[in-house]
Amino acid sequence: MDFGTWPPVLVVDVEGNGEQPPDLVEVAAIPVIGGSPVPKFTRSTLIRPPRLITPFARRVHGIRNQDVAQVPTWEQVGPKVYADLEGAWICAHNAHVDYGVLLRHMPTWKPAGVLDTLRLARATYPKAGRYSLDALIELTGLDLASVPGQRHRAAYDAHATALLLIALAGHYDTWDALLTAAVPPGMPGAPLPAPPKSEEQTLW
């Protein structure tokens, strides 16, 4: 894989308040440049949701209602998040969740494409059995000792997912081959189906 052929990719992660549908309480994005995440360019923000964080969500990510009581609302930070993500390739683990939440908050948002490390891992390791982020970190032997923060916080999980993306991408020769394995059907950036063979191009 020649990482120099990649367009800009932002690996994203979101944390919600536990409601359905969820309100955002944290968003993070880390760029991948030249086959490496670039921590100094990580963009991470806490968001004060319109509804309280549920006890279940708090147990998962550790963000308390008092932690977001004085931070900006989505209305205040949303335009900056939109500007950061508009037109970029994004990547997330189990990407339909992150993409769906972000799209609900930004209905006009149009990323260049969506890479899903969960889908990519299933294509790369079809017999792995478990495809959670933790299981794949263990499977690929990723060293997260230098990643700041803690698991289930957006910046940490985005950084871990970026390292996973790079590890999985090494199994593919080209960007186009990676897209075939990593972009879920129907999501932005999905490769177009191959045209029918010439003998099938008939009118009857």
Backbone as JSON, one array per atom type, in Angstrom:
{
  "sequence": "MDFGTWPPVLVVDVEGNGEQPPDLVEVAAIPVIGGSPVPKFTRSTLIRPPRLITPFARRVHGIRNQDVAQVPTWEQVGPKVYADLEGAWICAHNAHVDYGVLLRHMPTWKPAGVLDTLRLARATYPKAGRYSLDALIELTGLDLASVPGQRHRAAYDAHATALLLIALAGHYDTWDALLTAAVPPGMPGAPLPAPPKSEEQTLW",
  "N": [[0.85, -1.2, 0.0], [0.66, 2.11, -0.97], [0.79, 4.77, 0.88], [1.04, 7.37, 0.17], [-0.63, 7.86, -1.93], [-3.1, 8.31, -0.9], [-6.08, 10.23, -0.42], [-6.84, 13.07, 1.76], [-7.67, 11.84, 4.98], [-9.87, 11.67, 7.67], [-10.11, 10.29, 10.77], [-12.78, 9.53, 12.77], [-14.63, 9.81, 15.84], [-17.47, 9.55, 17.93], [-19.24, 10.41, 20.9], [-22.21, 9.82, 22.7], [-25.25, 10.91, 24.42], [-26.77, 8.85, 25.31], [-29.47, 8.8, 24.84], [-32.25, 8.06, 22.62], [-33.11, 9.19, 19.51], [-29.52, 9.67, 19.76], [-28.0, 12.5, 21.37], [-25.14, 14.46, 20.69], [-22.24, 14.4, 22.74], [-19.54, 14.45, 22.63], [-17.07, 14.91, 20.16], [-14.52, 13.82, 18.02], [-11.72, 14.05, 15.81], [-9.03, 12.75, 13.96], [-6.37, 13.31, 11.78], [-5.07, 11.22, 9.14], [-2.02, 11.01, 7.72], [0.25, 10.28, 5.24], [0.32, 7.61, 6.0], [0.26, 7.57, 8.76], [-1.25, 8.46, 11.89], [-1.79, 11.84, 12.96], [-1.27, 13.2, 15.8], [-1.01, 15.85, 16.78], [-2.7, 17.35, 15.3], [-5.2, 16.62, 16.07], [-8.67, 17.06, 16.5], [-10.86, 17.81, 18.94], [-13.8, 17.98, 20.86], [-15.91, 18.75, 23.59], [-19.45, 18.69, 24.07], [-22.4, 20.33, 25.05], [-25.27, 18.65, 25.61], [-28.77, 18.83, 24.6], [-30.39, 17.24, 26.13], [-30.12, 15.39, 29.21], [-27.21, 13.42, 30.05], [-27.46, 9.96, 30.1], [-27.44, 7.53, 32.81], [-26.4, 5.04, 31.9], [-24.9, 5.74, 29.58], [-23.03, 7.39, 30.78], [-21.62, 5.55, 32.31], [-20.33, 4.17, 30.31], [-18.64, 6.01, 28.79], [-17.77, 7.8, 30.71], [-18.28, 10.51, 30.87], [-19.69, 13.1, 32.6], [-22.74, 14.83, 33.52], [-22.13, 17.23, 34.8], [-19.66, 17.7, 33.7], [-20.13, 18.72, 31.23], [-21.64, 20.92, 31.6], [-20.91, 23.59, 31.28], [-19.87, 23.81, 28.75], [-19.74, 24.48, 25.15], [-22.78, 24.4, 23.16], [-24.22, 22.26, 20.57], [-25.17, 23.95, 18.58], [-23.38, 26.0, 18.76], [-20.84, 24.88, 18.25], [-21.19, 23.3, 16.04], [-20.98, 24.45, 13.34], [-18.16, 24.64, 13.05], [-17.35, 21.96, 13.27], [-18.65, 20.96, 11.04], [-17.29, 22.38, 9.01], [-14.76, 21.26, 9.29], [-15.17, 18.58, 8.56], [-16.51, 18.51, 6.14], [-16.53, 17.37, 2.84], [-14.35, 15.69, 3.19], [-12.67, 12.5, 3.31], [-13.85, 10.21, 5.64], [-13.31, 8.05, 8.46], [-14.38, 5.43, 10.56], [-15.0, 3.17, 13.31], [-17.34, 0.66, 12.96], [-18.91, 2.27, 11.25], [-21.44, 3.18, 10.41], [-22.82, 4.02, 12.62], [-21.46, 6.31, 13.73], [-21.42, 7.92, 11.44], [-24.18, 8.14, 10.95], [-25.13, 9.52, 13.25], [-23.7, 11.92, 13.05], [-24.64, 12.83, 10.57], [-27.31, 13.24, 11.16], [-27.09, 15.43, 12.8], [-25.96, 17.18, 11.03], [-27.47, 17.74, 8.42], [-26.93, 18.51, 5.76], [-24.4, 17.71, 5.26], [-21.72, 16.41, 3.36], [-19.56, 14.07, 3.09], [-16.54, 13.03, 1.39], [-16.27, 10.31, 1.32], [-16.81, 7.24, 3.18], [-15.05, 5.25, 5.29], [-15.04, 2.1, 6.86], [-13.74, 0.55, 9.55], [-14.64, -1.73, 10.81], [-16.05, -3.2, 8.84], [-13.89, -3.47, 7.09], [-12.12, -5.0, 8.63], [-13.53, -7.39, 8.84], [-13.41, -8.24, 6.19], [-10.68, -8.55, 5.95], [-9.85, -10.3, 7.97], [-11.53, -12.86, 7.92], [-12.09, -15.0, 9.59], [-11.87, -14.21, 12.17], [-13.78, -13.95, 14.2], [-14.41, -12.21, 16.42], [-15.04, -8.74, 16.34], [-14.95, -6.36, 17.66], [-13.62, -3.14, 18.61], [-11.74, -3.4, 20.68], [-11.14, -6.16, 20.51], [-9.97, -6.28, 17.99], [-7.78, -4.63, 18.28], [-6.26, -6.2, 19.98], [-5.93, -8.47, 18.32], [-4.43, -7.47, 16.15], [-2.2, -6.61, 17.45], [-1.69, -3.97, 18.22], [0.07, -1.24, 19.63], [-0.88, 0.8, 22.05], [0.17, 2.38, 23.98], [1.22, 4.95, 23.88], [-0.91, 6.49, 23.23], [-2.84, 9.21, 24.13], [-5.23, 9.75, 26.81], [-8.27, 7.89, 27.38], [-9.95, 4.73, 26.92], [-13.05, 4.68, 25.16], [-13.37, 7.37, 25.18], [-13.68, 10.06, 22.89], [-11.41, 11.13, 21.46], [-9.36, 9.32, 22.08], [-10.41, 6.87, 21.12], [-10.69, 7.49, 18.4], [-8.01, 7.84, 17.68], [-7.03, 5.25, 18.21], [-8.56, 3.82, 16.35], [-7.57, 4.93, 14.01], [-4.95, 3.89, 13.99], [-5.62, 1.21, 13.74], [-6.85, 1.24, 11.21], [-4.63, 1.8, 9.57], [-3.05, -0.45, 10.03], [-4.7, -2.48, 8.99], [-4.96, -1.61, 6.37], [-2.54, -2.21, 5.27], [-2.77, -4.71, 4.2], [-3.71, -4.47, 1.68], [-3.26, -3.65, -1.75], [-3.74, -1.26, -3.14], [-5.35, 2.0, -2.98], [-7.89, 1.9, -4.19], [-8.49, -0.83, -3.97], [-8.66, -1.0, -1.24], [-10.94, 0.6, -0.78], [-12.94, -1.0, -1.89], [-13.11, -3.02, -0.01], [-13.64, -1.63, 2.35], [-15.64, 0.37, 2.31], [-18.95, 0.67, 3.15], [-21.78, -0.62, 1.35], [-23.85, 1.69, -0.36], [-23.05, 3.87, 1.12], [-21.39, 7.11, 1.12], [-18.79, 7.29, -1.29], [-18.68, 4.63, -1.96], [-17.58, 2.08, -4.15], [-18.56, 2.03, -7.58], [-20.77, -0.39, -9.05], [-19.5, -2.99, -11.19], [-19.69, -2.64, -14.74], [-22.02, -4.43, -16.86], [-21.02, -7.41, -18.7], [-20.08, -7.3, -22.17], [-21.63, -9.0, -23.79], [-23.91, -9.07, -22.37], [-25.11, -6.69, -22.64], [-27.72, -5.98, -23.88], [-30.88, -5.23, -25.44], [-32.99, -6.77, -24.86]],
  "CA": [[0.0, 0.0, 0.0], [1.37, 3.38, -1.03], [-0.04, 5.73, 1.6], [1.15, 8.65, -0.48], [-1.72, 8.02, -2.9], [-4.37, 8.52, -0.21], [-6.59, 11.58, -0.17], [-6.92, 13.33, 3.2], [-8.61, 11.0, 5.72], [-10.07, 12.02, 9.08], [-10.72, 9.21, 11.55], [-13.67, 10.21, 13.69], [-15.38, 9.06, 16.84], [-18.43, 10.38, 18.65], [-19.86, 9.88, 22.11], [-23.55, 10.36, 22.83], [-25.82, 11.05, 25.77], [-27.51, 7.64, 25.66], [-30.86, 8.87, 24.42], [-32.54, 7.59, 21.26], [-31.76, 9.18, 18.94], [-28.57, 10.29, 20.69], [-27.41, 13.83, 21.21], [-23.69, 14.4, 20.8], [-21.57, 15.01, 23.88], [-18.13, 14.59, 22.3], [-16.68, 14.59, 18.78], [-13.09, 13.95, 17.79], [-11.22, 13.63, 14.51], [-7.58, 12.78, 13.84], [-6.01, 13.06, 10.38], [-4.05, 10.25, 8.76], [-1.2, 11.6, 6.66], [1.42, 9.48, 4.95], [0.28, 6.32, 6.69], [0.37, 7.72, 10.22], [-2.09, 9.49, 12.51], [-1.04, 13.04, 13.36], [-1.97, 13.61, 17.02], [-1.02, 17.29, 17.05], [-3.81, 17.95, 14.56], [-6.47, 16.07, 16.54], [-9.7, 18.03, 16.84], [-11.76, 17.16, 19.9], [-14.6, 18.96, 21.59], [-17.08, 18.37, 24.37], [-20.67, 19.39, 23.64], [-23.49, 20.28, 26.03], [-26.45, 18.16, 24.88], [-30.04, 19.4, 25.07], [-30.94, 16.32, 27.13], [-29.11, 14.92, 30.13], [-26.5, 12.17, 29.79], [-28.07, 8.89, 30.87], [-26.48, 6.77, 33.63], [-25.73, 4.02, 31.1], [-23.87, 6.38, 28.75], [-21.97, 7.86, 31.66], [-20.79, 4.39, 32.69], [-19.51, 3.77, 29.15], [-17.57, 6.95, 28.44], [-17.29, 8.52, 31.88], [-18.57, 11.94, 30.81], [-20.81, 13.41, 33.5], [-23.49, 16.04, 33.16], [-21.4, 18.41, 35.27], [-18.5, 17.93, 32.83], [-20.55, 19.44, 30.01], [-22.6, 21.96, 31.98], [-20.45, 24.92, 30.86], [-19.23, 23.76, 27.43], [-20.64, 24.96, 24.09], [-23.82, 23.55, 22.6], [-24.0, 21.92, 19.17], [-25.41, 25.14, 17.76], [-22.18, 26.84, 18.81], [-19.65, 24.21, 17.69], [-21.54, 22.56, 14.84], [-20.4, 24.99, 12.11], [-16.73, 24.31, 12.97], [-17.27, 20.53, 12.97], [-19.06, 20.84, 9.63], [-16.2, 22.87, 8.16], [-13.66, 20.31, 9.37], [-15.49, 17.28, 7.97], [-17.14, 18.61, 4.82], [-15.72, 17.03, 1.69], [-13.21, 14.84, 3.53], [-12.89, 11.09, 3.6], [-13.83, 9.93, 7.07], [-13.23, 6.65, 8.83], [-14.81, 5.14, 11.93], [-15.26, 1.75, 13.55], [-18.79, 0.53, 12.89], [-19.06, 3.66, 10.79], [-22.82, 3.65, 10.2], [-23.27, 4.69, 13.85], [-20.89, 7.66, 13.78], [-21.91, 8.66, 10.26], [-25.59, 8.43, 11.13], [-25.3, 10.56, 14.25], [-23.21, 13.18, 12.49], [-25.53, 13.27, 9.5], [-28.54, 13.75, 11.77], [-26.78, 16.76, 13.3], [-25.54, 18.02, 9.9], [-28.21, 17.11, 7.31], [-26.4, 18.84, 4.43], [-23.01, 17.28, 5.22], [-21.4, 15.46, 2.29], [-18.16, 13.63, 3.07], [-16.11, 12.41, 0.14], [-16.52, 8.88, 1.46], [-16.83, 6.71, 4.55], [-14.37, 3.97, 5.5], [-15.48, 1.43, 8.08], [-12.74, -0.44, 9.95], [-15.32, -2.98, 11.14], [-16.23, -3.89, 7.56], [-12.56, -3.79, 6.57], [-11.57, -6.1, 9.43], [-14.23, -8.63, 8.46], [-12.87, -8.66, 4.9], [-9.26, -8.89, 6.1], [-9.75, -11.45, 8.87], [-12.88, -13.43, 7.9], [-12.26, -16.03, 10.61], [-11.48, -13.66, 13.47], [-14.82, -14.25, 15.19], [-14.81, -11.01, 17.17], [-14.62, -7.58, 15.59], [-15.0, -5.12, 18.43], [-12.36, -2.4, 18.54], [-10.8, -4.02, 21.62], [-10.7, -7.46, 19.99], [-9.09, -6.07, 16.84], [-6.52, -4.1, 18.81], [-5.53, -7.37, 20.46], [-5.61, -9.32, 17.19], [-3.38, -6.86, 15.33], [-1.04, -6.3, 18.28], [-1.43, -2.54, 18.25], [0.61, -0.67, 20.86], [-1.58, 2.05, 22.32], [0.73, 2.95, 25.2], [1.49, 6.37, 23.71], [-2.14, 7.21, 22.88], [-3.33, 9.89, 25.33], [-6.64, 9.63, 27.13], [-8.76, 6.6, 27.84], [-10.88, 4.04, 26.04], [-14.42, 5.18, 25.12], [-13.41, 8.82, 24.94], [-13.67, 10.2, 21.44], [-10.07, 11.32, 20.9], [-8.62, 8.06, 22.23], [-10.95, 5.86, 20.21], [-10.36, 7.89, 17.04], [-6.59, 7.54, 17.49], [-6.9, 3.79, 18.13], [-9.14, 3.4, 15.07], [-6.62, 5.33, 12.96], [-3.88, 2.89, 13.97], [-6.2, -0.02, 13.2], [-7.02, 1.44, 9.78], [-3.33, 1.7, 8.92], [-2.63, -1.85, 10.1], [-5.52, -3.26, 8.06], [-4.71, -1.16, 5.0], [-1.33, -2.85, 4.79], [-3.12, -5.96, 3.53], [-4.28, -4.15, 0.37], [-2.23, -3.08, -2.62], [-4.06, 0.08, -3.63], [-6.47, 2.73, -2.38], [-9.14, 1.39, -4.74], [-8.74, -2.14, -3.36], [-9.11, -0.72, 0.14], [-12.31, 1.07, -0.83], [-13.83, -2.14, -2.15], [-13.27, -3.78, 1.23], [-13.89, -0.83, 3.55], [-16.78, 1.3, 2.23], [-20.22, -0.05, 3.13], [-22.65, -0.3, 0.21], [-24.81, 2.76, -0.16], [-22.47, 5.03, 1.79], [-20.56, 7.92, 0.23], [-17.5, 6.72, -1.66], [-18.75, 3.21, -2.33], [-17.26, 1.87, -5.57], [-19.68, 1.72, -8.46], [-20.74, -1.78, -9.52], [-18.89, -3.19, -12.49], [-20.68, -2.69, -15.82], [-22.24, -5.8, -17.35], [-20.19, -7.83, -19.82], [-20.61, -6.8, -23.43], [-22.67, -9.85, -24.33], [-25.13, -8.88, -21.6], [-25.63, -5.36, -22.91], [-28.73, -6.12, -24.93], [-32.13, -4.51, -25.18], [-34.06, -7.72, -24.63]],
  "C": [[0.88, 1.25, 0.0], [0.48, 4.43, -0.37], [0.04, 7.13, 0.99], [0.07, 8.91, -1.51], [-3.05, 8.34, -2.24], [-4.8, 9.98, -0.26], [-6.59, 11.83, 1.34], [-8.01, 12.47, 3.85], [-8.66, 11.49, 7.16], [-10.76, 10.85, 9.76], [-11.51, 9.85, 12.68], [-14.24, 9.24, 14.72], [-16.3, 10.03, 17.56], [-18.88, 9.65, 19.9], [-21.21, 10.58, 22.28], [-24.03, 10.39, 24.26], [-26.67, 9.85, 26.18], [-28.97, 7.67, 25.31], [-31.01, 8.3, 23.02], [-33.53, 8.53, 20.58], [-30.81, 9.97, 19.84], [-28.24, 11.73, 20.34], [-25.92, 13.7, 21.42], [-23.21, 15.05, 22.09], [-20.07, 15.15, 23.64], [-17.9, 14.16, 20.86], [-15.17, 14.78, 18.67], [-12.76, 13.46, 16.39], [-9.71, 13.76, 14.5], [-7.21, 12.48, 12.39], [-4.98, 11.95, 10.25], [-3.31, 10.81, 7.56], [0.03, 10.72, 6.47], [1.48, 8.16, 5.69], [0.44, 6.4, 8.18], [-0.67, 8.71, 10.72], [-1.22, 10.65, 12.97], [-1.71, 13.63, 14.6], [-2.03, 15.12, 17.23], [-2.14, 18.01, 16.31], [-5.17, 17.37, 14.96], [-7.42, 17.2, 16.92], [-10.7, 17.33, 17.74], [-12.51, 18.21, 20.68], [-15.69, 18.27, 22.38], [-18.26, 19.25, 23.96], [-21.72, 19.24, 24.73], [-24.76, 19.85, 25.31], [-27.73, 18.8, 25.42], [-30.74, 18.52, 26.1], [-29.81, 15.75, 27.97], [-28.46, 13.62, 29.64], [-27.1, 11.09, 30.68], [-27.02, 8.18, 31.72], [-25.74, 5.71, 32.83], [-24.61, 4.63, 30.26], [-22.72, 6.87, 29.61], [-21.06, 6.72, 32.08], [-19.88, 3.96, 31.54], [-18.35, 4.73, 28.95], [-17.08, 7.81, 29.59], [-17.56, 10.01, 31.87], [-19.83, 12.22, 31.63], [-21.52, 14.67, 33.05], [-22.78, 17.3, 33.63], [-20.18, 18.72, 34.41], [-18.87, 18.76, 31.6], [-21.48, 20.61, 30.33], [-22.21, 23.33, 31.44], [-19.79, 24.92, 29.49], [-20.21, 24.21, 26.36], [-21.68, 23.92, 23.69], [-23.46, 23.2, 21.15], [-24.2, 23.13, 18.26], [-24.18, 26.04, 17.7], [-20.98, 26.18, 18.11], [-19.92, 23.52, 16.36], [-20.93, 23.12, 13.56], [-18.91, 24.67, 11.95], [-16.55, 22.83, 12.64], [-17.61, 20.29, 11.5], [-17.92, 21.25, 8.7], [-15.03, 21.89, 8.15], [-13.93, 19.06, 8.55], [-16.04, 17.35, 6.56], [-16.13, 18.28, 3.71], [-14.55, 16.12, 1.95], [-13.62, 13.37, 3.55], [-12.86, 10.93, 5.11], [-13.76, 8.42, 7.28], [-13.7, 6.51, 10.27], [-14.98, 3.64, 12.06], [-16.76, 1.57, 13.76], [-19.37, 1.87, 12.42], [-20.5, 4.11, 10.63], [-23.35, 4.36, 11.44], [-22.78, 6.13, 13.87], [-21.41, 8.51, 12.62], [-23.37, 9.06, 10.44], [-25.85, 9.53, 12.12], [-24.85, 11.91, 13.71], [-24.14, 13.71, 11.41], [-26.84, 13.82, 10.07], [-28.32, 15.18, 12.32], [-26.41, 17.73, 12.17], [-26.2, 17.48, 8.63], [-27.66, 17.4, 5.93], [-24.95, 18.39, 4.27], [-22.79, 16.23, 4.14], [-19.91, 15.12, 2.35], [-17.82, 13.03, 1.72], [-16.38, 10.91, 0.16], [-16.39, 8.46, 2.91], [-16.15, 5.34, 4.56], [-14.82, 3.4, 6.83], [-14.47, 0.35, 8.44], [-13.38, -1.76, 10.39], [-15.52, -3.81, 9.87], [-14.88, -4.33, 7.0], [-11.94, -4.97, 7.32], [-12.24, -7.42, 9.07], [-13.73, -9.15, 7.12], [-11.43, -9.16, 5.04], [-9.06, -10.15, 6.92], [-11.11, -12.14, 8.96], [-13.13, -14.47, 8.98], [-11.95, -15.52, 12.01], [-12.51, -13.95, 14.56], [-15.32, -13.04, 15.93], [-14.22, -9.79, 16.47], [-14.84, -6.27, 16.34], [-13.65, -4.42, 18.31], [-11.33, -3.03, 19.47], [-10.26, -5.34, 21.08], [-9.72, -7.27, 18.84], [-7.76, -5.45, 17.25], [-5.65, -5.25, 19.29], [-5.05, -8.24, 19.29], [-4.43, -8.77, 16.38], [-2.15, -6.47, 16.13], [-0.7, -4.83, 18.34], [-0.92, -2.1, 19.62], [-0.02, 0.7, 21.07], [-1.01, 2.78, 23.54], [0.93, 4.47, 25.08], [0.24, 7.18, 23.35], [-2.69, 7.89, 24.13], [-4.83, 9.66, 25.54], [-7.01, 8.23, 27.55], [-9.79, 6.06, 26.87], [-12.29, 4.59, 26.25], [-14.51, 6.7, 25.23], [-13.09, 9.04, 23.48], [-12.27, 10.32, 20.86], [-9.25, 10.03, 20.97], [-9.11, 7.03, 21.22], [-10.67, 6.21, 18.75], [-8.9, 7.57, 16.73], [-6.38, 6.03, 17.35], [-7.44, 3.27, 16.8], [-8.24, 3.78, 13.91], [-5.47, 4.33, 12.86], [-4.38, 1.56, 13.41], [-6.37, 0.1, 11.68], [-5.69, 1.24, 9.05], [-2.85, 0.24, 8.91], [-3.4, -2.71, 9.1], [-5.22, -2.89, 6.61], [-3.47, -1.79, 4.41], [-1.57, -4.16, 4.07], [-3.62, -5.73, 2.1], [-3.24, -3.39, -0.45], [-2.48, -1.63, -2.99], [-5.21, 0.69, -2.84], [-7.8, 2.17, -2.88], [-9.49, 0.01, -4.17], [-9.23, -1.97, -1.92], [-10.56, -0.27, 0.15], [-13.29, -0.08, -1.03], [-14.11, -2.91, -0.87], [-13.84, -2.96, 2.37], [-15.11, 0.06, 3.49], [-18.07, 0.51, 2.18], [-21.07, 0.34, 1.93], [-23.65, 0.79, 0.57], [-24.27, 3.98, 0.57], [-21.63, 5.83, 0.81], [-19.21, 7.25, -0.03], [-17.52, 5.27, -2.05], [-18.44, 3.05, -3.81], [-18.52, 1.54, -6.37], [-19.61, 0.27, -8.89], [-20.15, -1.86, -10.91], [-19.97, -3.22, -13.57], [-20.87, -4.11, -16.3], [-21.3, -6.12, -18.5], [-20.89, -7.47, -21.13], [-21.74, -7.67, -23.97], [-23.98, -9.71, -23.58], [-25.78, -7.53, -21.9], [-26.58, -5.42, -24.12], [-29.98, -5.38, -24.52], [-33.26, -5.47, -24.91], [-33.57, -8.85, -23.75]]
}
